[in-house]
Amino acid sequence: MPIMGGLEATRRIRRLDGETARVPIVALSANVLPEQVAEGREAGMDAHVGKPINPRELLTTIAACVGVTNDDPISF
């Protein structure tokens, strides 16, 4: 990201007041090492999807973050 990275953006969002601070945040990153994913979680990210992006994985992850519990919430 040109102005700040995803970790700093996440930290700033989590410091906001109200519902805005609880918006789901999913990392889309080529940084897939366990320690890199853990760093995102520690910053406040809800989930991580590695690149290259698998559309089904991304949509399933987003559905889980917003509470969709259907066995197959995404149909292509």
Phi and psi restraints in degrees (value plus and minus 20) as a CYANA .aco file:
   2 PRO   PHI     -89.3   -49.3
   2 PRO   PSI     -53.4   -13.4
   3 ILE   PHI    -116.4   -76.4
   3 ILE   PSI     -62.3   -22.3
   4 MET   PHI    -171.7  -131.7
   4 MET   PSI     137.2   177.2
   5 GLY   PHI     -98.0   -58.0
   5 GLY   PSI     148.7   188.7
   6 GLY   PHI     -83.6   -43.6
   6 GLY   PSI     -54.0   -14.0
   7 LEU   PHI     -84.5   -44.5
   7 LEU   PSI     -67.4   -27.4
   8 GLU   PHI     -87.0   -47.0
   8 GLU   PSI     -59.9   -19.9
   9 ALA   PHI     -80.3   -40.3
   9 ALA   PSI     -63.0   -23.0
  10 THR   PHI     -82.1   -42.1
  10 THR   PSI     -66.8   -26.8
  11 ARG   PHI     -78.0   -38.0
  11 ARG   PSI     -62.2   -22.2
  12 ARG   PHI     -87.7   -47.7
  12 ARG   PSI     -60.6   -20.6
  13 ILE   PHI     -82.5   -42.5
  13 ILE   PSI     -63.5   -23.5
  14 ARG   PHI     -86.5   -46.5
  14 ARG   PSI     -40.8    -0.8
  15 ARG   PHI    -105.5   -65.5
  15 ARG   PSI     -27.4    12.6
  16 LEU   PHI     -91.1   -51.1
  16 LEU   PSI     147.8   187.8
  17 ASP   PHI    -111.2   -71.2
  17 ASP   PSI     137.2   177.2
  18 GLY   PHI      48.5    88.5
  18 GLY   PSI    -175.8  -135.8
  19 GLU   PHI     -81.7   -41.7
  19 GLU   PSI     -51.7   -11.7
  20 THR   PHI     -76.0   -36.0
  20 THR   PSI     -56.9   -16.9
  21 ALA   PHI     -89.0   -49.0
  21 ALA   PSI     -35.8     4.2
  22 ARG   PHI    -126.0   -86.0
  22 ARG   PSI      -9.6    30.4
  23 VAL   PHI     -79.6   -39.6
  23 VAL   PSI     116.7   156.7
  24 PRO   PHI     -83.5   -43.5
  24 PRO   PSI     117.4   157.4
  25 ILE   PHI    -145.0  -105.0
  25 ILE   PSI     100.8   140.8
  26 VAL   PHI    -136.3   -96.3
  26 VAL   PSI     101.9   141.9
  27 ALA   PHI     -95.9   -55.9
  27 ALA   PSI     115.1   155.1
  28 LEU   PHI    -137.9   -97.9
  28 LEU   PSI      82.5   122.5
  29 SER   PHI    -170.1  -130.1
  29 SER   PSI     130.8   170.8
  30 ALA   PHI    -101.7   -61.7
  30 ALA   PSI     -27.9    12.1
  31 ASN   PHI     -99.4   -59.4
  31 ASN   PSI      74.2   114.2
  32 VAL   PHI    -135.6   -95.6
  32 VAL   PSI     -15.1    24.9
  33 LEU   PHI     -85.7   -45.7
  33 LEU   PSI     126.5   166.5
  34 PRO   PHI     -72.0   -32.0
  34 PRO   PSI     -60.7   -20.7
  35 GLU   PHI     -89.1   -49.1
  35 GLU   PSI     -49.6    -9.6
  36 GLN   PHI     -92.1   -52.1
  36 GLN   PSI     -61.9   -21.9
  37 VAL   PHI     -84.2   -44.2
  37 VAL   PSI     -61.9   -21.9
  38 ALA   PHI     -82.2   -42.2
  38 ALA   PSI     -57.8   -17.8
  39 GLU   PHI     -82.1   -42.1
  39 GLU   PSI     -59.0   -19.0
  40 GLY   PHI     -85.2   -45.2
  40 GLY   PSI     -62.4   -22.4
  41 ARG   PHI     -81.5   -41.5
  41 ARG   PSI     -62.9   -22.9
  42 GLU   PHI     -83.8   -43.8
  42 GLU   PSI     -51.5   -11.5
  43 ALA   PHI     -94.3   -54.3
  43 ALA   PSI     -38.0     2.0
  44 GLY   PHI      98.5   138.5
  44 GLY   PSI     -14.9    25.1
  45 MET   PHI     -89.1   -49.1
  45 MET   PSI     125.5   165.5
  46 ASP   PHI    -105.1   -65.1
  46 ASP   PSI     -49.8    -9.8
  47 ALA   PHI    -179.2  -139.2
  47 ALA   PSI     152.1   192.1
  48 HIS   PHI    -161.9  -121.9
  48 HIS   PSI     114.0   154.0
  49 VAL   PHI    -145.0  -105.0
  49 VAL   PSI     103.6   143.6
  50 GLY   PHI    -101.0   -61.0
  50 GLY   PSI     132.5   172.5
  51 LYS   PHI    -109.5   -69.5
  51 LYS   PSI     128.2   168.2
  52 PRO   PHI     -88.4   -48.4
  52 PRO   PSI     124.7   164.7
  53 ILE   PHI     -92.8   -52.8
  53 ILE   PSI     111.1   151.1
  54 ASN   PHI    -117.8   -77.8
  54 ASN   PSI      94.5   134.5
  55 PRO   PHI     -74.1   -34.1
  55 PRO   PSI     -62.5   -22.5
  56 ARG   PHI     -83.4   -43.4
  56 ARG   PSI     -63.1   -23.1
  57 GLU   PHI     -81.9   -41.9
  57 GLU   PSI     -63.7   -23.7
  58 LEU   PHI     -81.9   -41.9
  58 LEU   PSI     -69.8   -29.8
  59 LEU   PHI     -86.7   -46.7
  59 LEU   PSI     -56.7   -16.7
  60 THR   PHI     -85.6   -45.6
  60 THR   PSI     -59.6   -19.6
  61 THR   PHI     -84.7   -44.7
  61 THR   PSI     -64.9   -24.9
  62 ILE   PHI     -82.4   -42.4
  62 ILE   PSI     -63.9   -23.9
  63 ALA   PHI     -78.5   -38.5
  63 ALA   PSI     -63.0   -23.0
  64 ALA   PHI     -83.8   -43.8
  64 ALA   PSI     -58.2   -18.2
  65 CYS   PHI     -88.3   -48.3
  65 CYS   PSI     -47.4    -7.4
  66 VAL   PHI    -121.7   -81.7
  66 VAL   PSI     -13.7    26.3
  67 GLY   PHI      72.3   112.3
  67 GLY   PSI      -7.3    32.7
  68 VAL   PHI     -93.1   -53.1
  68 VAL   PSI     104.6   144.6
  69 THR   PHI    -133.9   -93.9
  69 THR   PSI     -17.3    22.7
  70 ASN   PHI     -76.1   -36.1
  70 ASN   PSI     124.3   164.3
  71 ASP   PHI     -78.5   -38.5
  71 ASP   PSI     -55.8   -15.8
  72 ASP   PHI    -158.5  -118.5
  72 ASP   PSI      58.6    98.6
  73 PRO   PHI     -91.4   -51.4
  73 PRO   PSI     -34.3     5.7
  74 ILE   PHI    -137.6   -97.6
  74 ILE   PSI     105.9   145.9
  75 SER   PHI    -140.4  -100.4
  75 SER   PSI     110.8   150.8
